[in-house]
């Protein structure tokens, strides 16, 4: 009997572990966002809203930053401040011209992000999941890149 139990545990253990990753939900296109896309890499996480003028201005900068960082282990992600979901999230992202991945599920709890009442707000999160910087207001690709490089150099 104990051999059967041991054999069953050997078979079940990997299945149980595979469910341990954090679920980042889907993106603005309805595609699943695997935890591997965010885990163990630096992240630039931007909160935006359609009604936010500075958000609209900085989105092209974040699109350019995401393109620049593709070859590095740094991901640029967005989160809609108003928690817009589904087709509404897709439409809002398209309307603003967002080309980087927008998470439908807010990862604030996962990364222990402080709630900001001002927009836009961008967080730089290190490869261990720790918030290293909170950037309030409109950002430029060059400014975020400089801050990111300085933080990575300290790491």
N, C-alpha and C positions, 0 to 999 in steps of 0.2 A: 504493500500500500504506500509506503513512504517513497518508493522509487517512482510510482505513478505521480505522486504529488510533486516530487522534485522535477520530473520530466515536464509536467504541466507548467510549473513555475518558470523553467528554462524557456519554454515556448512563449509564455505570457509576458515575461519581464520586458523584452524589447518593445512589445506592443504598448505596455503601460508607459514606458519612458518616451515613446514617440509622441504621446499626447501632452508632454510636459512643456512644450514650447508655448510662448505667449501668442495668442491669436490677435493679429493686427487687423482682422476683418478683411474688407475689400477696399479697392480704390475707386476713383470717380468713374471708372469704366466698368465697375462690377467685377473686376478680376481680384482673386484672392491675393492678399499680401502675405507671403510666407515670412515667418520670423527671421529666416536667414537673410532677408533683404535689409533688416535693421540691426540684427544682433552682431556684436563683435566688430562694429565699424563706427566711425565718427558720423554723426548726424547733424544736419541743419534742419530744424523743424520750425516751420513758419505758420503762424495763425493769421488768417485773413478773413475778410467778409466783403460781400458785394458792395455794401454801403460805405465802405472805408476808402476814402480818396487816396491816402498814402499807400494803402495795400495795392490799389490798381497801378500806381506808379512804380512800385518796387517789383511787381510780378515779372516784367521783362528782365530785370536784373537777376532775379532768382532762377528764371529759365536759363539765362546765360551761365550762371553759377553751376547749375545742375549739369549743363553740357560740359563745362570745364572740368568738373569733378568726376565725370563718368569713368575715367581710367584709374582713378584713385579709389581707395576704400572709404569713400565719404558719400553718404546719400543725402539728397535734398528732398524733403517731404513737406507737404502742406496739410493743414487741418482747417476746416471751415469753422470759424468761431461760433456761428449760429447753429451748428450741428445739422446742417442741411444734409439730406440723405437721398440715395437712389438717383432717379432721373433729374431731380432738382439739383443735386450735387454735380452731376455730369454737365447740366446746362450752365450752371454758374461758373464752373471751371472753364468751359468752352468760351463763355461770354467774356471772361477775363483773360483768355489766351494762355491759361496755365498748361505747361507741357510737362512739368515734373509731377510725380505721384502725389495725389491728394488722398489721405486716409479718411475713410468714412467713419471709422471708430477712433475717437480721441484717445491717444496713448498717455494722457497726462498722469493718470494714476500709476501706470507702469513705470514711468520715468520720474515720478514724484515731482512733477512740474508745479511751480507756484502759479496760481490763477492770476492772470493779468487782466486788468479792467481797461487797459489801453491797447489799441491796435495801430499798426501791426506790431507783433512781437515775434521775435525769432530766438530760438534756443539752440545753443551748440552743446551737443551731448557727446561725451567721449566714447571710446570703444568698449568701455566697461558699463555703459548705461548711466553714467553720472553727468548731471547738468553742470557744465563748466562756465557757461555764460548766458545771460539773458540780455538780448539786445532790443531795446524799446525804440519804436519809431521806424521810419522808412530806412531801408538798408540798400547798399550798392553791392554788386558782385565783388568788386575790388575790396571794399571794406570788410565784408564777411570773410573773404579769402585771407586777408591779412590777419584778422582776429583768429581764424582757424589755424593758420600756420604758427602763430605765436603760441597758441594753446598747445598744439601738438609738439612744439619744441620743448615746452616745459614738462611734457608727459614723460 
